[in-house]
Amino acid sequence: MSKQAIIVRGGWEGHQPVETTDLFRPFLAEHGYELDVFDSPAVYADADRMAATDLIVQCVTMSTIEKEEVAGLRSAIEAGTGFAGWHGGIADSYRSSDAYLQLMGAQFAHRPGRHPSERTGEQSDSYIPHRIDIVPEKADHPIVRGLESFELDTEQYWVLTDGLLDVLATTTLPKREFDAWSGEHTCPAVWTRRWGQGRIFVATPGHHVDVLEHPSVRTIVERGMLWASR
């Protein structure tokens, strides 16, 4: 019997919601998922559709969500529907919804930029070299098993969390002479979360398709979607 997945995408176009989600559609199809794509979270309010959904892949940066939509999303995950995503499409969605923020247990707060003298006003102003470190105690988790820490040159997310995440990888944000904060800050970069009977998976790398095509990032996201699924 086939499994049911939906992709919900939209919001800020700078995160390539169509291109990044399309990257993983063949993978999900190969693993037996029937896929439907929606361009807003309105589907979350459809209780029958949510009950029949095994996996939600969301890529909606910022944007807004109605109360009945986030309530439907929470109920579906609590009943066992999986929820997965990357970067701002899941960690920086629906900023004004306290119900969504509690569900996620984490929220994008900042991305360090290049030296002010190097900035040009483009997205690349926020691309800096950094490392994603696999948490040693989690090295046998199925999402990161066999992977080593790796380097990226892209946006590095500073996230605020509630402490109830199962953190699989971290990243340490720098303290440079032009930064206002007082020291280095280590925060989650890949994590999972339980909500009722459901599973949530988040990876903060994924600003553009090229980041998601990095072998380690792609492996983590693909495994994370399967892990989260009902």
N, C-alpha and C positions, 0 to 999 in steps of 0.2 A: 504494500500500500504506500502510495506517495505521501510525502510530508508537505505541509503547507507553509510557505513563507511569504511575507510581504516586505517590500522596500518602501519606506516613507522618506521622501527626499524633497529638498527645497531650501528656503531661507537664503542666506547670503551666497551669491553666485561665486564669490572668490574661492570658496572651498570645493568647487567643481562637483556639486552634488550629483549631477547626472553621470559625468565621466567616472567618478570614483565608485559609485554603486554599480555601474555597468561593468566595471572591472571584475566584480565578484559574481556576476550573474551566471557565467558558465560554470564556475566552481560549484555553486549551489545546485544548478541543474544536474551536474554530474553526480552529485550526492543525493539525488532523488527528490529534490524539492520542486514543487509547482510554485511558480512565482507570479505575484501581481505587484504592480508598482502604483504608488499614489503620490500625488504632489502636495499633500497637506495632511495634517494629523486628524482630519475629520473622521477617517476610518476607525480611529480608536474608540469612537462613541458607538460603533456598531457592535453590540454585545455578541450577536451570533457569529459575526465574522471573526471577532477576537477569540471566541471560544474554539473556533476551528483552526486557529493559527498556531503553528509550532514555533515559529521564529519571526521576530520583527528585526529588520536591519534598518536603522534610522540614520539619515544624514540631513539634518535640518539645523543649520547654524542660526542662532538668535531666533527671530520670528516670534510668534505668539501661539498660545494654545488655549482653547476654551475649557471651562471647568468640567464639562461633561466629557470632553476628550481626554483630559489627563486622568479623570476618574476611571474612564474605561481602560486606559493604559495600565493604571495601577492594578485594577481588578484582574485584568488578563494576566499580568505577570504573577500576581499573587496566586492565581489558579494554575500556573505552570507554563505560560507562554514565555519563550526566551526573548531577550532584548539585547541587541549588540550594536556596536558602532565604534567610530574612531573620531579623534580630533574634535573640532567644534561642532560636528554633526550630532554629537551626543553629549559632550561635556560642556558645551556652550549653547544649549538649546533653551528656549522659553525662560529667559532670565527672570521674568516677572512672576513666574509660577512657583510659589513655595511648595506646592504639592509635588511638582516635578523635581525640584531641587532635593527634597527629602528622599524621594524615590532613588535618585542617583547617588546621594551621599557625597557628592563632589561637584565642584564648579570651577570652570576656567576663571582665573583672576588676572593673569598677566603673561606676556611673552617678552623676555629681554630682547633688546635690539642691538644692532651694531653700534660702534662708536658714533656719536653725533656727526663727526666730520665725514663719515662714510655713507650717510643716509641720503637717498635720492628721492624719497617720496613713494617708492615702489614697495610691493609686498616683501621684496627681498631685504628690506631694512630690518626685518625681524628674523632673518635666517642667520643662525649662529652655529658653529660646530659644538656638538655636545654628545654625551654618551648615554645610552640606555643600558642600565645595569640590571641584569637578572638577579633577583634576590636569592642568595645561596640556599636558604632553607626551602625555597620553592622550586628548586631546579628540577624536581621530578614531577612537577605539575604538568598535566598533558598539554597545556597551552604553550609552555616554554621548554619542555623536555628536549634536551640535546642542543639547545641554543646557548651561545655565549653572548656576553655583553657586546654591544656594537655601537658604531659611531654614525651620526647623522649630521647633516648641515641643512637645517630647516628650522621651522618654529619650534621652540622649546617651551612647553606649557608649564606654568606655575598654577597649580590647582589647590583649592581649599577643600578639605575633606572632613568627614564626621568621625573617622576612626573605626568604622565598621566595615571597611573594605578588606578583601583578601588581596594584598599587594604582591604582584608577581615580578614587577620590575620598577625601578625608580630612575629618576634623573636628578642630578645636582645642578642647580642654577648658580651661576657665578656671582661673585661680588667683585666688581671692577671699580677702578677709581672714579668713574662717572656714574656709578649706581648709587641710589639713595639709601637702599636697605643696608643693614648693619653687618651682614655676613652671608656665606653660602647657605643655600636652602635646598634640602632634598625633599622631593615630593613624589607621589606615585606617577608612573608612566603607563603601566599596564596593570589592570586589576579586575577582579570579579566581585560580585555582590549577590547575596541571597535576598529574595523578597518573597515571603510566603513560600510557595512551592516553585517559584520561578528563579531563573538565573539571569544575571546581568553581566555583560562583558564590555569593557572599555579599554581602548588603546589611544593614548594621546597623540602619537605620531600619525600623520595622514593628511597634511595640509593640501597636497596635490597628488595626482596620480603617480608622479615619479617617486614620491616618498612611499606610497603604498606598494610600489613595485620593488622596493628594496627587499631582498630575499627574506631577511629576518622579520621585517614588518609584515610582509604578505603572509608568511607562515603563521605568525601570531594572530593576525586577523582571521585567517581561514580557520585555524584551530579554535579560536575564540567563538566564532559563530556556531560551529558544531557543538562546542561545549555548552553554550547557552541554550541551545534548542531543546524543546521538550523531548 
